[in-house]
Amino acid sequence: MRDLTLRDIFKAILDRIVFVAVVPAVAVIITAFVCWNVLPPTYTATTTMYVLNRASEETISYTDVNTSTLLVNDYQALASSNRVVDGAAKMISLENFEDYKVSISLQSSTRLISVDVEGADPAMTANVANAIAANLSDCILDVMKVENISIIDAAVPPIEPSGPKSLRNTALAGLIGLVLSVGIVVLIEAMNTKIRTADDVQEFLKLPVLTQIPKFISY
């Protein structure tokens, strides 16, 4: 394998510019076709809940806030439990949520819990998110005997699809194709030890060049 300079790499790319251009172009065309014609659109609905443990109905103390902060992590784990998920599925007459991607997350530095549901049906994704939130509230009341979680924003059927991210995926495919094609060209050039110039003789054979025969073009 030979060492390449930036000039060597640039020249190798120019010599194989068609290959370097075709690979990312093909990657872009295939990815765009798959994203816009093969992959079905997906929708994401979100329900937001707020956790606040109140010892008094009239005032909120510093202890209430601290206790609520500690409970948020418990509630996040509880929202992902089989009891909550299976119960939510029964609420909306589904056997399970295999056709939906459910994620439970905490909004940074807050006591807000987000239930994000991704699926192919916009109305059902909203129903699933709201069912999980409602069943989580019932489960907390049943298990912990407290009612300290409130639904701030109920999920509504999304209008615009959230995926697939066709433009991003297409651009990423083009970038990967470009990097791959350039990498292949550089590798081929580095593996090519064919002697073509006087400099190659000195580099590979470690021999001095005594003379050079110019190349004549006959007309």
Secondary structure, DSSP 4 states (H G I P E B T S, - for coil): -----HHHHHHHHHHTHHHHHHHHHHHHHHHHHIIIIISPPBEEEEEEEEE---S-SS---HHHHHHHHHHHHHHHHHHTSHHHHHHHHHHTT-S--TTSEEEEEEPTTSSEEEEEEEES-HHHHHHHHHHHHHHHHHHHHHHHS---EEEEE-----SS--B--HHHHHHHHHHHHHHHHHHHHHHHHHH-----SHHHIIIII-------PPPP---
